[in-house]
Amino acid sequence: MKTIYTAEPIEGIVEFAHPPVQTRLAREKLKAIIEESLMPMGLVTSYTITDDRAFPFPFEMPNAMSMNGFFGENPDFNQVAQELKELFEQPRREYAEFEAKLKSELETATDNQILGMVEKFHYTHQGTRERHGEAVAKVKELWKPYDEMSANVEAQDYNGQRSDLVRALATLDDCHVQGLLRDIRKTEELLKAGKRDEAVEQVMHNYSDWRRKNLAHLHNACGDAKFYGAGFSLARLVAPDGEVEVDKYKFGERAPKTVEKALDNMRMPYQVILL
């Protein structure tokens, strides 16, 4: 068996943390997901639920001795201590391992690869630079003198192209797209000037934001809900190791065979405890 933690944010803001209705809704939603989806498929065998008042992850270690029943009946507190240590340290290791790998890649990266990393780690969606290039080409293709465009509009002979042109112009005017292009231009200038170390700093600057969205999902989701929001409900799941034979006639051919896959499908943050 394996242990997995997952969470559901409570709607609200930090000044009004744990409003009664929203707190109960978050708890009941988490409970319903487990009891009505995960357990019927055999992906979870048992669970317990608490919230950030008793379990302030990732900022403080909870007092396991005061959490009656959360870690099961008559738990081995030495094992509980190892589990909690892993819960808190695993995200830090994930950050450290990824950053070490990134720095290693940057040591041998070409200029084009560095520019690609600036784009990859920017907060805009992957492919934004390509989308901007397509928008530029579309504007060049469709932009006509005003009199010609006006005549086409009046003749209702321009509807599809007009929509394409409006979308392309909106892309060119998008401040987030312009922010990415500025970062890329700045990095290109630094590389041309032989300032490779400063260009690498551009990559690391963008990486700091990217890692919050793409690494240590439970750590960051709980941290945001605790620091900026109204808190969160936290579930500790006990699940079978490996894949489970799910009834395809009841749940469909594409039903997930692991709790991790099911939580991914529901876009829920989680962390598997590896002991």
JOSULNOR-V323848 format. One record per residue. PHI is phi in radians with two decimals (999 if undefined). Layout:
PHI
PHI
This chain:
999
-2.28
-1.97
-2.31
-1.87
-2.48
-2.54
-2.30
-1.13
-1.61
-1.20
2.46
-2.12
-1.09
-1.13
-2.19
-1.12
0.99
-1.07
-0.96
-1.16
-1.13
-1.13
-1.18
-1.06
-1.11
-1.12
-1.20
-1.13
-1.09
-1.11
-1.15
-1.06
-1.23
-1.36
-1.72
-2.17
-1.25
-1.24
-1.05
-1.45
1.42
-1.43
-2.34
-1.73
-2.76
-2.75
-2.44
-2.28
-2.49
-2.40
-1.23
-1.20
-1.64
-2.38
-1.37
-1.08
-1.79
-1.54
-2.42
-1.34
-1.27
-1.53
-1.06
-1.14
-1.62
-1.74
-1.02
1.48
-1.14
-1.73
1.65
-1.37
0.84
-1.23
-1.46
-1.23
-1.16
-1.21
-1.06
-1.08
-1.15
-1.09
-1.17
-1.04
-1.16
-1.01
-1.45
-1.57
-1.01
-1.07
-1.13
-1.14
-1.08
-1.05
-1.10
-1.15
-1.18
-1.15
-1.11
-1.12
-1.11
-1.10
-1.11
-1.17
-1.18
-1.09
-1.98
-1.22
-1.35
-1.03
-1.12
-1.17
-1.12
-1.10
-1.10
-1.22
-1.03
-1.19
-1.02
-1.58
-1.21
-1.25
-1.29
-1.18
-1.03
1.64
-1.11
-1.10
-1.13
-1.10
-1.12
-1.08
-1.14
-1.16
-1.05
-1.09
-1.17
-1.13
-1.08
-1.28
-1.77
-1.24
-2.22
-0.99
-0.96
-1.03
-1.19
-1.15
-1.11
-1.13
-1.13
-1.13
-1.10
-1.46
0.91
-1.97
-2.45
-1.03
-1.11
-1.16
-1.10
-1.08
-1.07
-1.15
-1.08
-1.11
-1.14
-1.14
-1.11
-1.13
-1.14
-1.62
-1.20
-1.14
-1.23
-1.09
-1.11
-1.11
-1.10
-1.09
-1.10
-1.10
-1.17
-1.08
-1.09
-1.15
-1.03
-1.11
-1.14
-1.16
-1.14
-1.48
1.35
-1.68
-1.10
-1.05
-1.23
-1.14
-1.12
-1.07
-1.07
-1.12
-1.15
-1.10
-1.24
-1.07
-1.01
-1.33
-1.07
-1.15
-1.16
-1.67
-2.13
-2.17
0.81
-1.04
-1.17
-0.94
-1.31
-1.12
-1.20
-1.06
-1.14
-1.14
-1.36
-1.46
-1.86
-1.88
-1.67
1.91
-2.74
-1.69
-2.16
-2.03
-1.88
-1.84
-1.90
-2.34
-1.16
-1.27
1.24
-1.46
-1.93
-1.36
-1.62
-1.13
-1.21
-1.29
-1.57
-1.97
1.68
-1.13
-1.74
-1.09
-1.14
-1.86
-2.37
-1.15
-1.07
-1.14
-1.09
-1.18
-1.05
-1.06
-1.58
0.97
-1.79
-1.24
-2.74
-2.51
-1.57
-1.51
-1.86
-1.96
